[in-house]
Amino acid sequence: MVARIYSPAKTATQSGRGNAQEWILEFVPETARSIEPLMGYTSSSDMKQQVRLTFETQDEAVAYAKRNGLAYRVEEQKTRRVPRLTYSDNFRYDRFMPWTH
């Protein structure tokens, strides 16, 4: 039973970073999912993968895992890279992508 601690990326459909500031502790699935033959539903006998805990900081999540004796793996938060572009860059003759219209 290994717990995974990570900070999720921002959603692609939103411009804000609302859910990207929290840290999540969830368990790695121990058994593979199976397909139910009659209806085709996907099911699993591993109930721990339904547990998802949220924390404000990485240190709180690590402290919780240590306090409860859980083996854990921390995935570092990826930094967002915003390219510096100006409006005039849309009209440069040496664009890296050609005009489409």
C-alpha positions in Angstrom: 0.0 0.0 0.0 1.9 3.0 -1.3 0.4 6.5 -1.1 1.1 9.1 -3.8 1.4 12.7 -2.8 1.1 15.3 -5.6 -0.2 18.7 -6.6 -2.6 18.4 -9.6 -2.1 20.5 -12.7 -4.5 23.3 -13.5 -7.4 22.2 -15.6 -7.1 22.9 -19.3 -10.6 24.4 -19.6 -10.1 27.2 -17.0 -7.7 30.1 -16.9 -7.5 30.2 -13.1 -5.4 28.0 -10.9 -8.0 27.2 -8.3 -7.4 23.5 -7.7 -3.6 23.6 -8.4 -2.7 25.0 -5.0 -3.7 22.0 -2.9 -1.8 18.7 -2.3 -3.5 15.4 -2.7 -2.7 12.0 -1.0 -4.2 9.0 -2.8 -3.3 5.4 -2.9 -1.8 3.6 -5.8 -4.1 0.8 -7.1 -2.9 -2.7 -5.9 -5.0 -4.7 -8.2 -6.0 -4.2 -11.8 -9.5 -3.2 -12.8 -11.7 -5.8 -14.3 -14.5 -5.5 -16.9 -17.9 -6.9 -15.8 -19.0 -9.3 -18.6 -22.7 -8.5 -18.7 -22.9 -4.7 -18.8 -19.2 -3.9 -19.5 -18.7 -1.8 -16.4 -15.2 -1.4 -15.0 -14.9 -2.5 -11.4 -12.2 -3.1 -8.9 -11.9 -4.9 -5.6 -9.4 -2.4 -4.3 -11.3 0.0 -2.0 -8.3 2.1 -1.1 -8.3 3.8 -4.5 -11.5 5.6 -3.6 -9.8 7.4 -0.8 -8.5 10.9 -1.8 -7.3 13.3 0.9 -6.5 17.0 0.3 -4.0 19.1 2.2 -3.0 22.7 2.0 0.8 22.0 1.9 3.1 19.2 1.0 4.5 19.1 4.5 1.0 18.4 6.0 0.5 15.5 3.6 3.9 14.0 4.4 3.3 14.4 8.1 -0.1 12.6 7.8 1.6 9.7 5.9 4.3 9.4 8.5 1.9 9.7 11.5 -0.2 6.8 10.1 2.7 4.7 9.0 2.0 4.9 5.3 4.7 4.3 2.6 4.5 7.3 0.4 6.0 8.8 -2.8 6.1 12.6 -3.4 5.8 13.9 -6.9 7.2 17.3 -7.2 5.1 20.2 -8.3 5.7 21.2 -11.9 6.3 24.9 -12.5 4.2 26.6 -15.1 6.2 28.2 -17.9 4.5 31.2 -19.5 6.0 32.4 -22.8 6.8 36.1 -23.0 5.0 37.2 -26.2 3.7 40.5 -27.3 1.0 41.3 -29.8 3.5 42.4 -32.4 5.0 38.8 -32.3 1.9 37.7 -34.2 3.0 39.6 -37.3 6.7 38.7 -37.4 8.1 37.5 -40.7 10.3 34.8 -38.9 7.4 33.1 -37.1 8.0 29.5 -36.1 4.5 28.6 -37.4 3.3 29.7 -40.8 0.1 31.7 -41.3 -3.0 29.5 -41.7 -5.2 32.1 -43.4 
